[in-house]
């Protein structure tokens, strides 16, 4: 298991990253963003709609290639990688939880959890997978199909799957966006637990101040630029910054 | 990966349903056509009339052309004569006990009423299986050929006397089948239609083989040796049957026989002995091979088109899932492999279902084709495993290939698309589509402009041009659909209409997925149907113009043709000044370094003649020792009046004759006119297809004619059995082709609309939440379907117009597009209805469930 023993080591480093989508009217989604997210911490990325927070996550995780700038994921410069090297880097270093549609509908819970390792061609670590499935409280639903689970359960399977691969960074894009309050609470608690007990690095994009309050640090984006960064904030403080950003 | 592929196929079976149905159908049809093709290639070419002989010697029936160091050969329709003295030479070979000469010539018994009695077409009813006395099958239309032989050759099968005795001069012996159907018994007189005359013989006896009353697919009549020698014509096939001495080493004797016989003849043993039989008694499967071969080809084309469509469509419907796999660490290569494995899985299951279905269809198709007379009844369905395995392999391969192309683009999807509500396929491929379309259009133009588009070849070339244009339309589909959508969209009233037009413009790929199969259905069928109808009409028209001057036309009712005597007698009638007779034959001409078959006619002419061949240069009256050539053939060969041209006659004789005339009305007639006696001397079974009289001979003369030639018919028809059989096989093939394309198209269109409707469940639900009534949503879907169907029909009609128009103008310079209004509108309406029905059904079903399902998004 990877443990970020040196808490000062950067899990994600962005250096002057810009991203312009082809056919997007030439407006950049990111304009020279630089940021450093420490290993073993829980970071939240916040900002109003269109502020570029999802693009930031995609670039940081290697899902998209930045137009300019450098991206280092757990020390490896992935900004310049092409397919399939990029996919291989992502397999080793990143795990994902999305807002919805996380699970392959044709596979059972257990098969979904092991899928990334199977795709990577490595022998799945079944004992660890069992343990994370127990951690998210779904040991009893190993053979269920995704459409037999509630939204919150599906999301917990996605968290288990992301943890099962022992990624250096777990990226979560609006993981609670499609859930009711209590189910969202469960998922956030799981992520927090992963950071505290397993030393997992988590980067989460959200627009919900209550969700951001679970994080160690919050990075605020506006118009594709970093606006500010706060440590250990409450939901009310986050909400205040968001109100200010939205009013601009 | 394999587990994921199988799990996906099991879980999302509905998105593979179209691919599965298309593949299973393709496998079934290819298996059926392949089985029939293999059956035709391995079915017996005739009866084993020489079963009792150790070996049979026959002339080599082919023409070879040497072009540089290459030799191209084509089979002859007749049989060359055997070298003189060969029988004596072979008789001296050690180990050869006996040499028996056989000659097979036309000799057909007539019933008391004058109807020709044919051989059994299917092949032998069992011994003693007597059908109720003298059934009118003797009426003989379509009966198998009946051949006359010298009595000495009866022992070669062997035929044994059931009753009576061997024939003396003026007597015949019939096989039991013929005797029964002619209703005659030993001692009766029986009239025989021969190639020169109709002559009465006394029935000396009745024979049968050990297997049955007659040989399969031919009747046998035996004459005394001197009668047979007198009646056989120079072009009739001769064979020498050898019996080896007891105790002789067969292989050794054969070697000696081969070296004594020389290179020009074949020494045949075992199953090959059949090939020494008379050419007219051999069963030809070339028509069947052509029909089944081209059907298999068309099936593969339609299958590739449809399966590629369903797979590509299914891939677009699950882009989000593929993107999710990419985020979980699947490389583009792995996505391609996943889709490939899914295609394998679906293909294999489809092959397992399709193969037995194909075997069953083969039997069904065989029966249908035999019933229409398109295929000889002696064709038995026994293709073995090879065509089935080939069909299964082709089906799976086509699915795999289609998946390869679909995956190539989709696999490049950016993983980030997984997080978007509606994932979009990677852009690009647009230039590729345009380029492919342009190349295909250019190819189609080249085929239509530069290849010969006249006659039967033109029908084939038209099909190729049409297929290329359909592929081009598929490549350019999104633009074509958008263009039609833009033109018609403005005409649709109301909010539903505007929404429908916008959807069609915005998602042209989805619309093209349904429109292009409809275009394929219409274009393919219109081209094949209209072109062959047009060709048939023009041929019939030309035929009518050719015989317009005939006051009376004499043909042989229910028989292969009239004896030459019928023409001579009719031409001698006092009132008849002008008369023509035609003797169907065939010539071979050297063309592009190989011998090429052309239909020909031997022409007998009295007075100024009757047939108007529309001579453009020279004159037919000076035919004498020359030949006349169609303007088509003269054009390809660059022949002119006065040139001396080389031709091979059906028995392989090479002649050089001057061209005395060029004529235009060759359709349904032939490209070379030979002097009658020349054709008669070199054609197997030299019979007249028709005698044309320029003046009415009067009732008294007709009565005399009928008395001498009882099977003569004077109803003015230009009956030509060969053409009828060709028409029948073409019609049957066309009907089957229409069926095939309808089913394939239905699969493709239904699949596209159903999957699109399922994928849009959320969109429909959202529209309902926005306040649209179910009726409005249905109206929008119906208008979209109408737009899509119209686009498909417009594209299909455009392709058909280009191909049919080009074909038509190549025939007679006139540009026709619709040709047959009834068929055209029928096809148009049928295709349109299919499209609308296929769209309405799934939309209705989805709307019923969407109303309950609320705003849940896809899947």
Interface residues (C-beta under 8 A of the other chain):
Chain A: X22 X23 X54 X58 X63 X64 X83 X84 X87 X88 X90 X91 X96 X98 X99 X101 X102 X104 X105 X106 X107 X111 X115 X116 X118 X119 X120 X145 X161 X165 X173
Chain B: X1 X3 X4 X7 X8 X10 X11 X12 X320 X321 X324 X325 X326 X327 X328 X329 X330 X331 X332 X333 X334 X414 X415 X416 X418 X419 X427 X859
